[in-house]
Amino acid sequence: MTTSDEEFGQAVASYRAAQHMSQKDLASALTDAGMKVDAPAVSRIEKGQRAVRLAEAMKIANVLGRNLGDLIGTRMTTRERVAAAFSNVEWRGKQLAESVARFSEEVMNTGALLEEDEDLLESLNDAEIGRPRDAADFSRWYAEVLRQRIWSIRRERVGQGNYAVYPVAADKAGLLEAIAAIADTALLSSGEYEALEDSGVMVMGVLDTVADEVKNRIVF
């Protein structure tokens, strides 16, 4: 009888082959993602000879461009599948928060550069939207540009495979609310940051805390 470790390994091998990756390629990609393994270790995983923890399984799924359930779903109880799915939500949420932080820094950096020489605002003139009113208006102006170009941007996202389809119209509001909440975890006012510093301990965020609570619930 095939064990869950073997089923997981077979799924990894199948999706790795579909990506035209060698075991060495996968090992290198996993190491870059923070899971230090070599090609022989990947071979043992694929043969079901090396146990994989949930945090590692999430990294493998992410590197292979799959959902965690694609790799571990068949032998899990419903409770375990929910825990794994929620853990994957937390993983993606942490990635989103990190991207929001970097995106926000770039937006603010652009605004600061424009403030040094507002004559450069003319270089951002859009045929439909016009240009930002001033350096402080850059983020609002950029949001308006995105709204005006939403369908061309959506076509680009679909072509790149970077999209999600929601089956019920009412789902969008909830999804956007969750996305906004994730983004808010990455945005601090100077006062909020100073308050955290003054507390003496930069505590883990909610995402990290919850992820730590669930990461060891499932053992292959």
C-alpha positions in Angstrom: 0.0 0.0 0.0 1.3 3.4 -0.9 2.1 5.7 2.1 1.2 9.4 2.3 4.9 10.2 2.0 5.1 8.2 -1.2 2.0 9.8 -2.6 3.4 13.3 -1.8 6.7 12.4 -3.4 5.0 11.1 -6.5 3.1 14.3 -6.8 6.3 16.4 -6.4 8.0 14.3 -9.0 5.1 14.7 -11.4 4.8 18.5 -11.1 8.6 18.9 -11.2 8.7 17.0 -14.5 5.8 19.1 -15.8 7.9 22.2 -15.1 10.9 20.6 -17.0 13.0 20.9 -13.8 15.7 18.4 -12.8 16.0 17.3 -9.2 19.0 19.6 -9.0 16.9 22.6 -10.4 14.2 22.0 -7.7 16.8 21.7 -5.0 18.4 25.0 -6.0 15.0 26.7 -6.2 14.0 25.4 -2.8 17.3 26.5 -1.3 16.7 30.0 -2.6 13.2 29.9 -1.0 14.8 29.0 2.4 14.6 25.2 2.4 18.2 24.0 2.2 18.2 20.7 0.3 20.3 19.1 -2.4 19.4 16.8 -5.3 19.8 13.6 -3.3 17.4 15.0 -0.7 14.8 15.8 -3.4 15.2 12.3 -4.7 14.5 10.9 -1.2 11.4 13.2 -0.9 10.1 11.9 -4.3 10.6 8.3 -3.2 8.8 8.9 0.1 12.0 8.2 2.0 12.2 11.7 3.7 9.4 13.0 5.8 8.3 16.5 4.9 6.8 19.0 7.4 4.0 21.3 6.5 6.2 24.4 6.2 8.4 22.5 3.8 5.5 21.2 1.8 4.3 24.8 1.4 7.6 25.9 0.1 7.7 23.0 -2.4 4.2 23.8 -3.6 5.1 27.4 -4.0 8.2 26.7 -6.0 6.3 24.3 -8.2 3.5 26.8 -8.8 0.9 24.6 -7.2 -1.6 24.8 -4.4 -0.7 22.7 -1.3 -3.8 20.6 -1.8 -2.4 19.4 -5.2 0.4 17.7 -3.3 -1.2 16.4 -0.1 -4.9 16.4 -0.5 -5.8 12.8 -1.3 -5.0 11.1 2.1 -5.9 14.0 4.4 -9.0 14.2 6.6 -11.4 17.2 6.1 -10.0 18.8 9.3 -6.4 18.4 8.0 -7.4 19.8 4.6 -8.9 22.9 6.3 -5.9 23.4 8.4 -3.6 23.1 5.4 -5.8 25.4 3.3 -5.8 28.0 6.1 -2.1 27.7 6.5 -1.7 28.3 2.7 -3.9 31.4 3.1 -1.5 32.7 5.8 1.5 31.9 3.7 0.2 33.8 0.7 -1.0 36.6 3.0 2.5 37.0 4.3 3.9 37.2 0.8 1.2 39.8 -0.1 2.1 41.9 2.9 5.8 41.8 2.0 4.9 42.9 -1.6 2.6 45.7 -0.3 5.4 47.0 1.9 7.9 47.1 -1.0 5.3 48.6 -3.4 4.4 51.3 -0.9 8.1 52.1 -0.5 8.5 52.5 -4.2 5.4 54.8 -4.5 6.7 57.0 -1.6 10.2 57.1 -3.1 8.8 58.2 -6.5 6.8 60.9 -4.7 9.9 62.1 -2.8 11.9 62.3 -6.1 9.1 64.3 -7.7 9.1 66.7 -4.7 12.7 67.5 -5.4 11.9 68.7 -8.9 8.1 69.1 -9.6 8.9 70.1 -13.2 9.3 66.3 -13.7 5.6 65.9 -13.1 5.1 66.7 -16.8 6.9 63.5 -17.7 4.0 61.5 -16.1 1.3 63.3 -18.2 -1.3 60.8 -19.3 -3.5 61.5 -22.3 -6.7 60.7 -20.4 -5.9 61.3 -16.7 -3.4 64.2 -17.1 -0.5 64.5 -14.7 -0.4 64.5 -10.9 -1.3 67.8 -9.4 1.9 67.8 -7.3 4.3 65.3 -5.7 1.8 64.4 -2.9 -0.8 63.6 -5.5 1.2 60.8 -7.2 -0.3 57.8 -5.4 -3.9 59.1 -6.1 -3.0 59.7 -9.7 -1.4 56.3 -10.1 -4.6 54.6 -8.7 -6.7 56.5 -11.2 -4.4 55.4 -14.1 -4.9 51.8 -13.0 -8.7 52.2 -12.9 -8.7 53.7 -16.4 -6.6 50.9 -17.8 -8.1 48.1 -15.8 -9.2 46.0 -18.8 -5.9 46.2 -20.6 -4.1 45.3 -17.4 -6.5 42.4 -16.8 -5.8 41.1 -20.3 -2.1 41.2 -19.4 -2.6 39.5 -16.1 -4.6 36.7 -17.7 -1.9 36.2 -20.3 0.7 35.9 -17.5 -1.5 33.6 -15.4 -1.6 36.1 -12.6 -5.4 36.2 -11.9 -8.1 34.6 -9.9 -11.8 34.0 -10.9 -14.5 34.4 -8.3 -17.6 32.4 -9.1 -20.1 34.6 -7.2 -20.2 38.4 -7.5 -20.7 38.8 -3.8 -17.4 37.1 -3.2 -15.4 40.0 -4.5 -16.3 42.4 -1.7 -15.1 39.9 0.9 -11.9 39.1 -1.0 -11.1 42.8 -1.4 -11.8 43.3 2.3 -9.3 40.5 3.2 -6.7 41.9 0.8 -7.1 45.4 2.3 -6.7 44.0 5.8 -3.5 42.2 4.7 -2.2 45.4 3.2 -3.0 47.3 6.4 -0.8 45.0 8.4 2.2 46.2 6.3 1.5 49.9 6.6 2.5 51.8 9.7 2.4 55.5 10.5 5.6 56.9 12.0 3.8 57.2 15.3 2.7 53.5 15.2 6.2 52.4 14.3 7.7 54.5 17.1 5.2 53.0 19.6 6.3 49.5 18.6 10.0 50.5 19.0 9.3 52.1 22.4 7.7 48.9 23.6 11.1 47.3 23.5 9.9 44.2 21.6 9.1 44.1 17.9 6.4 41.4 18.3 5.5 39.0 15.6 2.6 40.0 13.4 -0.7 38.3 13.4 0.1 36.4 10.3 3.3 35.0 11.7 1.6 34.1 15.0 -1.3 32.2 13.4 1.0 30.5 10.9 3.2 29.2 13.8 0.1 27.8 15.5 -0.9 25.7 12.5 2.4 24.8 10.9 3.0 21.7 12.9 -0.6 20.3 12.9 0.0 18.1 9.9 2.8 15.5 9.7 3.3 13.4 6.6 
